[in-house]
Amino acid sequence: MVSLPELPDDVRAALSEFLAQQSTLALSTAGLRDGRPQVAPLFFVSDEALNLYWISDPDSRHSRNIADWGDAAVTIYAQTWDWQSIKGVQIEGTAMPVSDDDERQRALALYCAKFPFANDKFADLIAQSVFYVLRPRWLRWIDNERRFGYKQEFLLLSSAGQESDES
């Protein structure tokens, strides 16, 4: 297996800026029982650790898949019609409902700052909604502005400073 580097600070900063400019991720999950794939577009926010947060109904198929099996992947990319402008990130990690009240409040503040309409029209509904988080362990950064087919892969260390079990 090829050893991948840890995400360097300069790439982390560029990635954080890119994520702040995008609104929607495509979340990919699979059912543990039936193995059927599911992709769902969702508005998201990210924090300084590159955790990705979104709001969803616990009864949705992708949320049920997460409850069964927390492995998930997302892709986030800038919309373009020019192949030389393709830029995005693919991320794998562990997804779960946010259960810690402090983390939920931080996610809610990030969400309402990025999506002001949430404050105006949906504040009560969002305050009662379930936040989910994807904690990344691997990512691939794609940027055709650098050159056609440019990509870099990185491992992200867990909060304990250890590589994930997939390294």
C-alpha positions in Angstrom: 0.0 0.0 0.0 1.3 3.5 -0.9 2.0 5.7 2.1 0.2 9.0 1.9 1.4 12.2 3.5 -0.4 14.1 6.2 -2.3 17.2 5.1 0.1 20.1 5.1 -1.0 23.5 6.6 -0.8 25.3 3.3 -3.1 22.8 1.6 -5.4 22.8 4.7 -5.8 26.6 4.4 -6.5 26.4 0.6 -9.0 23.6 1.2 -10.7 25.5 4.0 -11.1 28.6 1.7 -12.4 26.4 -1.1 -15.0 24.7 1.3 -16.2 28.1 2.5 -17.0 29.1 -1.1 -19.1 26.0 -1.8 -22.7 25.4 -0.6 -23.4 21.8 -1.5 -21.8 18.4 -0.9 -22.8 15.1 -2.5 -22.9 12.6 0.4 -22.4 8.9 -0.6 -23.6 6.2 1.8 -24.5 2.5 1.5 -26.9 0.4 3.5 -25.2 -2.2 5.6 -28.1 -4.7 5.2 -28.7 -4.3 1.5 -25.5 -2.7 0.2 -27.5 -0.3 -2.0 -25.7 3.0 -2.6 -27.3 6.4 -2.0 -26.1 9.8 -3.0 -27.7 12.9 -1.5 -26.9 16.6 -2.2 -26.9 18.6 1.1 -26.0 22.1 2.2 -22.9 21.9 4.5 -20.5 23.8 6.6 -17.0 22.9 7.7 -14.9 23.7 10.7 -11.1 24.3 11.2 -10.6 20.5 11.5 -12.3 20.0 8.1 -15.2 18.2 9.8 -18.3 18.6 7.5 -21.7 19.3 9.0 -25.2 19.1 7.5 -28.8 18.9 8.7 -30.9 16.0 7.8 -34.0 14.0 8.7 -33.0 10.9 10.7 -35.6 8.9 8.7 -34.0 9.8 5.3 -32.4 6.9 3.5 -28.8 8.3 3.8 -29.3 9.0 7.5 -30.6 5.4 8.1 -27.5 4.2 6.2 -25.3 6.2 8.5 -27.0 4.7 11.5 -26.3 1.3 10.1 -22.8 1.9 8.9 -20.9 5.2 9.5 -18.5 4.9 6.5 -19.3 7.6 4.1 -17.8 9.7 1.3 -18.5 13.1 -0.1 -17.5 15.1 -3.1 -17.5 18.9 -3.2 -16.7 20.8 -6.4 -17.1 24.1 -8.0 -19.7 24.2 -10.8 -18.0 24.7 -14.2 -18.5 24.0 -17.9 -14.8 24.4 -18.6 -12.7 21.2 -18.1 -9.6 23.4 -17.2 -11.5 24.9 -14.3 -12.5 21.6 -12.6 -11.6 21.9 -9.0 -12.9 19.9 -6.0 -12.3 17.5 -3.2 -13.2 13.9 -2.5 -13.3 12.9 1.2 -13.8 9.6 3.0 -14.5 9.4 6.7 -16.9 8.4 9.4 -20.3 10.0 9.6 -22.6 10.2 12.6 -25.2 12.4 14.3 -23.8 15.1 16.4 -24.5 14.2 20.0 -22.4 16.7 21.9 -24.4 19.9 22.7 -21.3 22.2 22.4 -20.4 20.7 19.0 -24.0 21.1 17.9 -24.1 24.7 18.9 -20.8 25.4 17.0 -22.2 23.6 13.9 -25.4 25.6 14.2 -23.5 28.9 14.4 -21.4 28.0 11.4 -24.5 26.9 9.4 -26.5 30.1 10.2 -23.4 32.3 9.4 -23.0 30.6 6.0 -26.7 30.3 5.2 -28.4 33.5 6.5 -31.7 32.4 5.1 -31.7 29.7 7.8 -32.0 32.4 10.4 -34.8 34.2 8.6 -37.1 31.4 7.5 -36.1 28.2 9.2 -34.7 29.1 12.6 -37.2 27.1 14.6 -37.1 24.1 12.3 -33.2 24.1 12.2 -33.0 24.5 16.0 -34.9 21.2 16.3 -33.1 19.4 13.5 -30.5 16.7 13.6 -26.9 17.8 12.7 -24.6 15.2 11.2 -20.9 15.3 10.9 -18.4 13.6 8.7 -15.0 13.3 10.3 -12.5 13.0 7.4 -9.7 10.5 7.3 -8.6 10.7 3.6 -9.0 13.3 0.9 -8.1 13.8 -2.7 -7.7 17.4 -3.9 -8.4 17.9 -7.6 -7.4 21.0 -9.5 -7.3 21.2 -13.3 -6.3 24.9 -13.1 -2.8 23.6 -12.1 -2.8 21.1 -14.9 -5.1 18.5 -16.5 -5.5 15.5 -14.1 -3.8 17.2 -11.1 -4.6 15.5 -7.8 -3.1 15.0 -4.4 -4.1 12.5 -1.8 -3.7 13.0 2.0 -4.4 11.3 5.3 -5.9 13.3 8.1 -4.9 12.4 11.6 -7.6 11.8 14.2 -7.9 14.1 17.2 -5.8 11.6 19.2 -2.9 12.2 16.6 -3.1 8.7 15.2 -3.7 7.7 11.7 -7.0 6.1 10.9 -7.3 2.3 10.8 -7.4 2.4 7.0 -3.8 3.7 6.7 
